[in-house]
Amino acid sequence: MLTYTRPRGIKAVIAHKGTLLMILTLPDLITPDELATIKQMLATAQFSDGKATAGELLHKAKNNLQIPANHPVMKGITNLVMEALGRNDPFMSVAQPRRLAAMLVSRYEPGMAYGAHVDSAVMGAPNHVRSDVSFTIFLNEPDTYKGGELAFEIGGTEAVFKPAARSAICYPTGQLHWVKTVEEGERLAIVGWVQSLVRDPAVRELLHDLSTARELLVGKEGAERSLELVNKCYSNLLRRNAEP
């Protein structure tokens, strides 16, 4: 089992490069004031059974509570989250977002879990949107609940994430993942999906790496030619693969 611990100053954790999985960690995605606003909104909202948005095959695997996307309180939460994602350069670089597919708030109480699954490929009926990139924003501090880790299958092993409140995990929607059983306390999170301008996760990873390389080259003596070539590769790779 691989357990995530946030290294100081490191924003991105990328596992098994060149494969489907690239996990991006976004520390402090939302501000303390934004977190307080979200919790104030949720205080008056009624949670429903999470199985309502689970397909037939996942009914047995999904055991949680949620506030669905069409709930009145979700409009304000969605606007706040989209603003936070839009100002986060690592997310914009790795996701290349085109539009939001869906967003909801999930709650896990003791005994609740979500078994291994892959998120829906198409969301938002009747105006269907392809889901390419998923994100989970954690709203409770990890020491306030036991269990409830977000886990992924990576090369036959398990990678486990349980970051601080206000942080987020971003990953390709097609990756097998699950939420481990909450043993004590409450796990509260915002979960969302976006359609990317770039369908292929491997190409999105290449674009993210090239974008990072450009930033590292800026200002370095003698790096002008390297920056020109990296920028050329980035622009032409995006031009070849983007689907506006």
Secondary structure, 3 states (H helix, E strand, C coil): CEECCCCCCCCECCCCCCCCCCCEEECCCCCHHHHHHHHHHHCCCCCEEHHHHCCHHHCCCEECEEECCCCCCHHHHHHHHHHHHHCCHHHHHHHCEEEEEEEEEEEECCCCEEEEECCCCEECCCCCEECCEEEEEECCCHHHCEECCEEEEECCEEEEECCCCCCEEEEECCCCEEECCEEECCEEEEEEEEEECECCHHHHHHHHHHHHHHHHHCCCCCCHHHHHHHHHHHHHHHHHHECC
